[in-house]
Amino acid sequence: MSHQFHPSVLREYDIRGTVGKTLGPGDAYALGRSFATRVLRDGRRTVAVGYDGRLSSPALEEALVAGLCASGVDVCRIGLGPTPMLYYAAASMPEVQDGIHITGSHNPPDQNGFKMVFHGGPFFGPDVLDLGRLAARGDWAQGSGTAESVNIMDAYVERLLAGLEGIAPDALERLAIGWDAGNGAAGPVIERICARILGRHVLLHTHVDGTFPSHHPDPSVDANLADLREAVALRRLDFGLAFDGDGDRLGVVDANGRTLAGDELVMLFAEDVLKRQAGATVIADIKASGALFERVRRLGGTPLMWKAGHSHIKSKMKETGALLGGEVTGHVFLADDYYGFDDALYAAVRLIAATIRLGQTVTELHDAMPVMVNTPELRFAVDEARKFAVIDEVRARLAADGADMVAIDGVRVTTPHGWWLLRASNTEAMLTARAESASEEGLTHLLAALDTQLAASGIRR
C-alpha cells in the first residue's frame, strides 16, 4: 500500500486542505501510518489524538486513529478540544510525547488539517514533507495498536487555573471580562474556566459549531471582534478576550474598544514576566513592532527577533531557554510557569493575573504603549518559482548598499524612518510586506523604498 497526498496540503507548519477536494479520510489514514512509523522508529509507541469542532473532524479522527493503530502505536483519544489541550497531553502524560490534533485552525469551515507534536516538540518543515515520502513509498511499520479514550479536559482546566496562583480572590472579584469563543473548540474550556474564576464574566458563542454561525473565528481580523467589542461597551467590561477556531491564538479588546495587536500583547506580558524574571529572553517574530524589542530592553530583558511561524518560535524558545515569545498573529508562548507552547486559554488566564500584579488595567497598559504608524500585512501574488528568488535579489542589493538589515526570514530593513519587511510566504505563492514608522511621513518613505526594491525585481506592489 502507498498514498499520494495532494501537493498543496503538506505545509510548512502543518497539513491542511479543503475537505472533499484536497483532503479526506484517506489522507488521515495515511498520515496515521506515516506518523506512527516515525514515532516507532524513534523508540516510542503512544500517540495522543484530539480534534476541533469542524463538521469533518470526527470522520478524520476515526481514519487517523485507524492508521496509527495499523502501524502499531497505541492511541490516547482525548476527544474534542482546543489544540493546546493536545499540546498539554503531550507535555503532561508520562507515556505520551507525540500527538496529532485535527484542526483547520482559523481557516474557513470547509478546510481542515493536522497539527503535530513529535518527541515533545514541534513537528514541521522537512519533517512534514518526510511523512509524504513515507506514504508515497508505502514505507510503513506494521502492527496492531490499541485505542483508548482519555478525559484530560478537567486536568487541563486545573493547569490553566494554576496561572492565577497567588492572586487575591477580592482582586478577581472586581473584574468584568468578556470571552468570545467564536463557536470554536475553546468554548467548553472557557465555560469551565469562568465557572471557577471570581468576577463577572460575559460569555459569547461558546457552543461549538463547525459552521461558525456567529462570525469567523479569527481574532486577527477586526471585523470578527464586533460582537466582543459591543459586549465590552454595553456591559461595561474591563476587557474582552477572543479566540481562534482551535484556541491557540488570542485577541484582546480593551475597555475603550481598541484591539491590542499580538506584539502589543507580548509587550504587556513582558511587563509582568520581566518584573519576576529579570534578564529573561523574550522572542518575537520578524513582523513584530520595533517598540516591542525596545521595551524589552528597557525592562532589562533580552529581546530576540526570530522567524515568523508558531513552530519556529517554539523551537527557538526551547533552544534559548526564553521565557516569553509571541507573534503578531496572536500566538503567545509562556515558559516561565508553563510549557512554552502557544495556548490562548493560558495566555488569557495569565493576562488576568498580570493586570492584577501590575496594578493597572489593560486599558492603562495599552495607553502607555508608544503609538506607531504601520501597515497591515501587505500581500501580493508572485509566481511560486520566483518568490524566494525575489527575496534573494533584494537581499543582495541591500547588502551591496550596506543596509541595516536582518535576513533570518526574508529581509527586514531599518532606516531613520523606521523599518520595512519583505518575506516569502511559506504556504502560498505570495510575497508579504509590512512597514512601521513613528509618523505617516516616515511610513511613506519606507513604502517608497520597498517599492523601489520590488520594481528592481520586476514586481509591482
N, C-alpha and C positions, 0 to 999 in steps of 0.2 A: 504493500500500500504506500501511496505517497499523496501529496497535496500541493497544489499551487495556489498561494494567496494572490489576490488581485494586487498588482504592483503599487496601487495607491494607498493600501491600508497599513503597510509597515512604516510607521512614522519614527521620528527621532526619539520621542518620549513615550510612545505607547503604540498600540494597534487600534486603528479607528476607521470606520467606514459607514456606508449607507446600507441599512438592513434591507435585504431582499435584492440589492443591486451589487454591492461590492463586499458585503459581509453577511454571513449567515451561520447556522448551526454547524455546517461542515467545517467552517474556518475555526469555530470554537473548539470542536473536537480535535482538529489538527494542532491547534495551539496547545491544548492539553497534552497531547502526545509529545510534542517537541519540548515544552517547558518541563514536563516530568522527566524527560530524558536528561536534560541539563541538570536538574536537581539530583537525580540518582547518580550521575557521573561525577557530581561534586561531593558525593558521600552522604546525602540526606534522603529522607523518604516521606516527609509530611508537608503538605501544601494547604494553606488556608484559602478559601474562596468565598467572596461576597459579591453582592450585586446592588445596583441602584434601582430607582423606581421606574425606569423606562419600560414600556409595554413589551419590548423584545427581550428584556434582561432575563426573565425566568427560563425561557427556552434556550438562550445562550448558556446560562449557568448549567442546565442539565447536560448539554452537549460537552461543555468544558470539563465537568466532573467525570463524565464517561471517558473522555480522552485521557485525563490524568490517571484514572484507575486502570485503564487498559495498558498503560505503560508501567504500572506497578507502584505508584505512590499512594499513600493514604491521604484522604482529604478531610479537612475540618471545614464544614459548611457553616459559615457564620450568618448567612441569610441577608435580608435586606438591610442596608445601612449606608452611611457615607463612606467614601474611600478611606478617610483617616481611621475608621474603625478597623478596616483591614490592615492598615499600617500598624495600628495598636496591637492587633492579634499577633502579627509577625514579631513585634518588639517585646511582647509580654508573655506569650505562651512558651514555656520551656522547650516543647517539642517542635515548635514552628519557627522557621527562619525565612520561609518562602511563601509567597501568596500572589493571588490574582484577583483583582476587583473588576467586575464587568460594569462599565460606565461609559456614557457618552459625554460626561463632564458638563460643560456649558453649551454643547452643540445642539442643533435642532432635534426635535423628538424622533425623527426617522433615522438618526445616526446613533451608533453605539460603538463600544470598543472595550479595551482591556488595559489596565494599569498593573504593573508587576513589581514585586519585591523579590530580590534574589539574595540569599545569604545575609539577610538583614539590611540590605542596601538597595538603592535604585537600580533598575534594570532598563537600559536604554541604549540608543545609538547602535553600535555594531552588534550588541547582543540581540537586539530585536531582529536585525537582519539575519543573524545566525539561526533564529527559530525558523525563518523562511527557508533557509538552506537545508536544515534538518528535515523539514516537511517535504521539500521537493525531492530529496533523495530517499525518503521513507526511512531515514536513519533513526529509528525509534526503538527505545527499550520496550521489552515485552514483559507483562506481568499481570497481576490481578490484585489491585489495591482495594482498600475499603473506603467508604464514605460515611461520616458521622456528623450529625447536626450538633452544633455547639452554640449555646447562648452566651454571647460575650458582651452584649449591649449594656447590661447592668454594671459589669465591671468597668467598661469603658466610661460610662457616665460618672462613676465614682472617681476614676482617674482624672477626668476633666474637672470635677469639683475640687480636687486637690489643689488646683490653681488658685483657689480662694483661701488657702491655709493662712492663718494669721490675720485675716481681715475681720474686723469687729462687726457683729451682726447688726448693730444700730446704723453703721455706715451703709450697709447694703440696703437696709430698710428704707433709707431716704431716696434711693434711686428709682427712676422710672425709665424703662428701656423697651424699645420696640425690636421685635425679631421677625424677619421675613425669610421664610424658608423657600419661597418660590415654588411650592409643591414638589420640591426635590427631596432627596434621600435623607437630608439632615433633619427633616421635620420631627420624626419620633424622638430623636435625641434631644432636640430643642425643648420639646414638651416635658421630657423628664428633667432636664436641667432646670427649667423655670419652675417646676413644681417643688424644687429643693432650695432655690435661692430666694432669700427675703427680698422685698421690694415690690414694685408694681411692674408687671410685665404684660406687654401687649403683643400677642402672637398673631402673625399673619401667614396664611397659606401653608400651614404645617401638615395638612393632609397630603400624603404622597399621591401624585397623579402624573403619570408619564406623558400626558398630553400637555402639561403645563398650562392649564386654563386661565390662570390669573395673569401671568406675564412670564416672559422667558427668564430662566434662572441664570442670569449672567450679571453680577453686580458691577462689572466694569463698564456697562452701558448705562448711561444716566437715565434713559427712559424707563429702565426696569426698576428704578428706585422710586417711582412716582407714588406707589401705594405706601411705601415706608415713609417717605417724606411727608405725605399727607397725615399719616398717623402721628408722627412726631409733632407736627404743628397742632393738630386738633386735640390730641391727648396730652399736650404739654410734656413731652418726654425729654429726658436729658440727652439721649442719642438713640440712633437706630442701627441695627445690625442686619446685613443682608448676606445671603449665602448662595453659592452657585449650585448646580444640579447635583454634585456629588460631595459638597461640603468641604472642599479643600481650599476655597478662595473666599475671602471676606471683603465685604463692602461696609462702609460706615458713613452715616449721616449725622452731623452734629445738630444741636438744638435749633440752630438757625436754618437748617435745611441744606447746608453745604456738604458736599461729598468730600471725604478725605481720600486722596489717591493712595495707591499701595505704598509708594515711597514715603508719603506723609505718615501712614500708619507705622512704618518701620521707624521713622523719626520719633514718634510718640513712644513706641516700645523701647527705643534706645534710652530715652529719658529714665525709664524705670529700671531696665536691666543694668545700665552702667552706674546707677546710684548704688546698686547692690553688688556689682561685679566690676570693680574698677579695672580699666585697661582691656576689657574684653574685645574680641574681634567681632565686628558687625559686617556682614556681607550683603551687598545689594547688586542687582543686575545692572548691566551696562546702560540700560534705558533710564535708570533712576536719576532723580534730580541731584545736581551738584550741591544743593543746600543740605541734602541728607548727609553726604560724606563730610561736609564742613561741620555740620552739627555734631556728628560722632566724634570728630577730632576735638572740638571744643569741650565735649563732655568727658574727654580723657580716654575715649575708646580708640580702637584701631580699625579704621574703615578699609574695606577691601571690595573693589569692583570686580565682578565676575560675569561669566557668560549668562545670557538670558536662558530661562528654562528651569522648571522646578527640579528636574533631575540633576542638572548641573549644579544648582545651588546646594542641594542636599549633599551631593558628593564632595563639594568644596568645604562644606561645614564639617564633615567628618574628617577630611584631610587636615584642616587647620585648627580644629577644636573651637571654631566660632560658636558663640552662644546665641546669636541672633542673625537671622537672614530674612530677606524679603525681595519681592518683585513688584514692579509697577502694576502687574495684573491682579494683585491682591493675595498672592501666596505669602504666608508668614510662617517662618520656621523658628521655633523657640527650643533651645537646647540647654538653658540654664537649669531648669527644673523639669524638663520634658525630654522627648526623644529626638528632636531635631528634624522631624518631618513636618510637612505643611498640613496643618489642621486648623481650619477656620473656627471650629467649635471651641477648641482650646484657646485659640487666639482671642475669641470673644470673651471667654471667662477671664483671661489674663488682662484684657483691656479694662474690664470692670475693676479688677484688683489694682491695676496701675493708676487709674484715676483716684482711687481712694488713698493709695500710698503716696502719690504725688500731691494730694490735696488740691487738685484742680479738675475742673470739668473737661470733657472732651472739647467743648467749645472754646474754653480758655486756652487749652493746649494748642488747639488749631489756630487761634488768634495770634499766638506767639510765634508761629512759623513764618519765615520770610515769604513774601508774595513774589512768585516768579511768573514770568510770561513764557508759556511754552505751547508747542503744537501738540495735538493728539498724535497717535501713531499714524504716520502717513504711509499708505500702501499703494504700490503701483506694480502692474504686471510686467514681467520680463520673461523672455524665453528661458526655460529651465536650464538649457545648456549655457546660457550667458550669465546667470545670476551671480555665481561665485567668481566668474572671470571679471565681471564689472567691479566687484569688491577688490580683487587683486590689482586691477588697473588703478583704481582710486588710491589704494594704499601706496602703490609705487610712486604715483605723482606726489602725494603728500609727503612721503619720506624724502623725495628728492628736494622738496621745498623746505624741509626742516620743520614741518608742522609739529605742534604739540599734540601727539596722537596716542591713543590706546587702541591696540589692534587685536585684543583677545577674542572678539566676536564682531566681525565687521570692522568698522573704523569709527572711533569717537574722537572728535577734534575739538580741542579747547582753544579759544581765541579771547581777546579782550572783551568781546561782545557776549561771551557765553560759550555754549558748546552745541555741536550738531553730531548726529549719529546716522550712519548708513550701514545696514546689515542685510544679509540674505536670509529669507525665511527658511527654516529647516523643514517645513512641511508643505510649502506651496511654491509655485512659480512666481514669486513676488520678491521685490525689494521693499524694505521698510525703513522709514526715516523718522527722526524726532529731533527737535531743537529746543533749547531753553536759554532765556536771557533775563536780565533784570528789567528790560524795557522793550516796548514794541519796536523802537528804532533798532535796538540791538538784534532783535529777532529777525527783522528784515535783512540785516547784514548777513546773518547766519544762513538764512534760506537762499540768499543770493550766492553765497559760497558753495552751498550744497548743489544748487542748480548748475553752477559752473563745472563742478566735477562730473555731474551726471551727463551734461552736454558733451564733455570731452570723451565720454564713453558711448555716445550716441543714444543717450536716454533722456527723455523729457518727462519732468515731473507732472 
